[in-house]
Amino acid sequence: MKRVTGALVVVVALVACSPALATARHARLVPINGDPLRVKGTGFAPREHIRIKVFVGTRRIGRRLTASRRGSFVVTFKTVRACDGPTVIARGSRGSRASFNLSQIACLN
């Protein structure tokens, strides 16, 4: 009887959590242009305040912006090219995080 009760509790908990799991958002950050570097963010919270940092060698470039009602944004870094091998990190005020790194190896001719 204890096993049945325990299993029932687990099933009820999963059913109760399933709407929250189904609507969970995952922040994504992708490059959409390479020269200059243009980045698109999606899956952030609606109107979330975002801090973006781009690291290229010893340089660090930062920007602040607000995501749209749909939790997305596009930002251009005019002094950065994809072949510079940047690392881009976006952190939102509500806990959203996303990042990527572009390798210089792909740009060798």
C-alpha positions as protocol buffer text, in pm:
chain_id: "A"
residue {
  index: 1
  type: MET
  ca { x: 0 y: 0 z: 0 }
}
residue {
  index: 2
  type: LYS
  ca { x: 288 y: 238 z: 76 }
}
residue {
  index: 3
  type: ARG
  ca { x: 432 y: 178 z: -271 }
}
residue {
  index: 4
  type: VAL
  ca { x: 100 y: 261 z: -436 }
}
residue {
  index: 5
  type: THR
  ca { x: 63 y: 577 z: -226 }
}
residue {
  index: 6
  type: GLY
  ca { x: 422 y: 684 z: -302 }
}
residue {
  index: 7
  type: ALA
  ca { x: 373 y: 623 z: -674 }
}
residue {
  index: 8
  type: LEU
  ca { x: 48 y: 820 z: -667 }
}
residue {
  index: 9
  type: VAL
  ca { x: 221 y: 1113 z: -501 }
}
residue {
  index: 10
  type: VAL
  ca { x: 490 y: 1114 z: -771 }
}
residue {
  index: 11
  type: VAL
  ca { x: 230 y: 1101 z: -1050 }
}
residue {
  index: 12
  type: VAL
  ca { x: 28 y: 1385 z: -898 }
}
residue {
  index: 13
  type: ALA
  ca { x: 345 y: 1594 z: -858 }
}
residue {
  index: 14
  type: LEU
  ca { x: 442 y: 1537 z: -1222 }
}
residue {
  index: 15
  type: VAL
  ca { x: 95 y: 1627 z: -1346 }
}
residue {
  index: 16
  type: ALA
  ca { x: 94 y: 1941 z: -1134 }
}
residue {
  index: 17
  type: CYS
  ca { x: 435 y: 2044 z: -1272 }
}
residue {
  index: 18
  type: SER
  ca { x: 372 y: 1957 z: -1636 }
}
residue {
  index: 19
  type: PRO
  ca { x: 218 y: 2295 z: -1736 }
}
residue {
  index: 20
  type: ALA
  ca { x: 519 y: 2474 z: -1590 }
}
residue {
  index: 21
  type: LEU
  ca { x: 759 y: 2239 z: -1768 }
}
residue {
  index: 22
  type: ALA
  ca { x: 575 y: 2275 z: -2097 }
}
residue {
  index: 23
  type: THR
  ca { x: 604 y: 2655 z: -2091 }
}
residue {
  index: 24
  type: ALA
  ca { x: 964 y: 2668 z: -1968 }
}
residue {
  index: 25
  type: ARG
  ca { x: 1179 y: 2892 z: -2186 }
}
residue {
  index: 26
  type: HIS
  ca { x: 1539 y: 2837 z: -2272 }
}
residue {
  index: 27
  type: ALA
  ca { x: 1740 y: 3141 z: -2366 }
}
residue {
  index: 28
  type: ARG
  ca { x: 1937 y: 3106 z: -2691 }
}
residue {
  index: 29
  type: LEU
  ca { x: 2199 y: 3330 z: -2844 }
}
residue {
  index: 30
  type: VAL
  ca { x: 2312 y: 3285 z: -3205 }
}
residue {
  index: 31
  type: PRO
  ca { x: 2521 y: 3484 z: -3452 }
}
residue {
  index: 32
  type: ILE
  ca { x: 2320 y: 3599 z: -3754 }
}
residue {
  index: 33
  type: ASN
  ca { x: 2591 y: 3799 z: -3932 }
}
residue {
  index: 34
  type: GLY
  ca { x: 2968 y: 3789 z: -3916 }
}
residue {
  index: 35
  type: ASP
  ca { x: 3104 y: 4123 z: -4042 }
}
residue {
  index: 36
  type: PRO
  ca { x: 3010 y: 4311 z: -3835 }
}
residue {
  index: 37
  type: LEU
  ca { x: 2901 y: 4063 z: -3570 }
}
residue {
  index: 38
  type: ARG
  ca { x: 2522 y: 4062 z: -3528 }
}
residue {
  index: 39
  type: VAL
  ca { x: 2366 y: 3850 z: -3256 }
}
residue {
  index: 40
  type: LYS
  ca { x: 2008 y: 3735 z: -3202 }
}
residue {
  index: 41
  type: GLY
  ca { x: 1873 y: 3634 z: -2863 }
}
residue {
  index: 42
  type: THR
  ca { x: 1549 y: 3440 z: -2811 }
}
residue {
  index: 43
  type: GLY
  ca { x: 1376 y: 3267 z: -2520 }
}
residue {
  index: 44
  type: PHE
  ca { x: 1451 y: 3540 z: -2268 }
}
residue {
  index: 45
  type: ALA
  ca { x: 1175 y: 3661 z: -2037 }
}
residue {
  index: 46
  type: PRO
  ca { x: 945 y: 3927 z: -2185 }
}
residue {
  index: 47
  type: ARG
  ca { x: 1088 y: 4278 z: -2133 }
}
residue {
  index: 48
  type: GLU
  ca { x: 1384 y: 4131 z: -1945 }
}
residue {
  index: 49
  type: HIS
  ca { x: 1684 y: 4363 z: -1905 }
}
residue {
  index: 50
  type: ILE
  ca { x: 1984 y: 4201 z: -2074 }
}
residue {
  index: 51
  type: ARG
  ca { x: 2357 y: 4262 z: -2027 }
}
residue {
  index: 52
  type: ILE
  ca { x: 2569 y: 4136 z: -2316 }
}
residue {
  index: 53
  type: LYS
  ca { x: 2946 y: 4103 z: -2303 }
}
residue {
  index: 54
  type: VAL
  ca { x: 3168 y: 4023 z: -2600 }
}
residue {
  index: 55
  type: PHE
  ca { x: 3523 y: 3908 z: -2533 }
}
residue {
  index: 56
  type: VAL
  ca { x: 3779 y: 3930 z: -2815 }
}
residue {
  index: 57
  type: GLY
  ca { x: 4135 y: 3867 z: -2702 }
}
residue {
  index: 58
  type: THR
  ca { x: 4193 y: 4120 z: -2424 }
}
residue {
  index: 59
  type: ARG
  ca { x: 3905 y: 4346 z: -2531 }
}
residue {
  index: 60
  type: ARG
  ca { x: 3567 y: 4342 z: -2359 }
}
residue {
  index: 61
  type: ILE
  ca { x: 3267 y: 4514 z: -2512 }
}
residue {
  index: 62
  type: GLY
  ca { x: 2945 y: 4548 z: -2314 }
}
residue {
  index: 63
  type: ARG
  ca { x: 2590 y: 4646 z: -2403 }
}
residue {
  index: 64
  type: ARG
  ca { x: 2264 y: 4674 z: -2214 }
}
residue {
  index: 65
  type: LEU
  ca { x: 1923 y: 4634 z: -2373 }
}
residue {
  index: 66
  type: THR
  ca { x: 1568 y: 4519 z: -2307 }
}
residue {
  index: 67
  type: ALA
  ca { x: 1415 y: 4210 z: -2468 }
}
residue {
  index: 68
  type: SER
  ca { x: 1091 y: 4248 z: -2662 }
}
residue {
  index: 69
  type: ARG
  ca { x: 748 y: 4131 z: -2545 }
}
residue {
  index: 70
  type: ARG
  ca { x: 837 y: 3795 z: -2696 }
}
residue {
  index: 71
  type: GLY
  ca { x: 1171 y: 3780 z: -2514 }
}
residue {
  index: 72
  type: SER
  ca { x: 1393 y: 3839 z: -2817 }
}
residue {
  index: 73
  type: PHE
  ca { x: 1645 y: 4095 z: -2937 }
}
residue {
  index: 74
  type: VAL
  ca { x: 1905 y: 4165 z: -3206 }
}
residue {
  index: 75
  type: VAL
  ca { x: 2223 y: 4361 z: -3141 }
}
residue {
  index: 76
  type: THR
  ca { x: 2516 y: 4455 z: -3366 }
}
residue {
  index: 77
  type: PHE
  ca { x: 2876 y: 4496 z: -3256 }
}
residue {
  index: 78
  type: LYS
  ca { x: 3027 y: 4713 z: -3530 }
}
residue {
  index: 79
  type: THR
  ca { x: 3388 y: 4670 z: -3419 }
}
residue {
  index: 80
  type: VAL
  ca { x: 3378 y: 4288 z: -3397 }
}
residue {
  index: 81
  type: ARG
  ca { x: 3400 y: 4033 z: -3678 }
}
residue {
  index: 82
  type: ALA
  ca { x: 3314 y: 3664 z: -3647 }
}
residue {
  index: 83
  type: CYS
  ca { x: 3670 y: 3575 z: -3754 }
}
residue {
  index: 84
  type: ASP
  ca { x: 3802 y: 3758 z: -3447 }
}
residue {
  index: 85
  type: GLY
  ca { x: 3690 y: 3452 z: -3246 }
}
residue {
  index: 86
  type: PRO
  ca { x: 3456 y: 3630 z: -3004 }
}
residue {
  index: 87
  type: THR
  ca { x: 3290 y: 3481 z: -2699 }
}
residue {
  index: 88
  type: VAL
  ca { x: 2946 y: 3632 z: -2638 }
}
residue {
  index: 89
  type: ILE
  ca { x: 2759 y: 3606 z: -2307 }
}
residue {
  index: 90
  type: ALA
  ca { x: 2408 y: 3737 z: -2238 }
}
residue {
  index: 91
  type: ARG
  ca { x: 2262 y: 3751 z: -1886 }
}
residue {
  index: 92
  type: GLY
  ca { x: 1912 y: 3863 z: -1806 }
}
residue {
  index: 93
  type: SER
  ca { x: 1781 y: 4035 z: -1495 }
}
residue {
  index: 94
  type: ARG
  ca { x: 1538 y: 3749 z: -1436 }
}
residue {
  index: 95
  type: GLY
  ca { x: 1796 y: 3472 z: -1455 }
}
residue {
  index: 96
  type: SER
  ca { x: 1807 y: 3396 z: -1828 }
}
residue {
  index: 97
  type: ARG
  ca { x: 2154 y: 3311 z: -1960 }
}
residue {
  index: 98
  type: ALA
  ca { x: 2296 y: 3218 z: -2298 }
}
residue {
  index: 99
  type: SER
  ca { x: 2637 y: 3222 z: -2463 }
}
residue {
  index: 100
  type: PHE
  ca { x: 2841 y: 3107 z: -2761 }
}
residue {
  index: 101
  type: ASN
  ca { x: 3200 y: 3112 z: -2887 }
}
residue {
  index: 102
  type: LEU
  ca { x: 3310 y: 3146 z: -3247 }
}
residue {
  index: 103
  type: SER
  ca { x: 3639 y: 2980 z: -3339 }
}
residue {
  index: 104
  type: GLN
  ca { x: 3896 y: 3157 z: -3552 }
}
residue {
  index: 105
  type: ILE
  ca { x: 3985 y: 2821 z: -3706 }
}
residue {
  index: 106
  type: ALA
  ca { x: 3676 y: 2833 z: -3928 }
}
residue {
  index: 107
  type: CYS
  ca { x: 3803 y: 3155 z: -4085 }
}
residue {
  index: 108
  type: LEU
  ca { x: 4147 y: 3036 z: -4195 }
}
residue {
  index: 109
  type: ASN
  ca { x: 4196 y: 3052 z: -4570 }
}
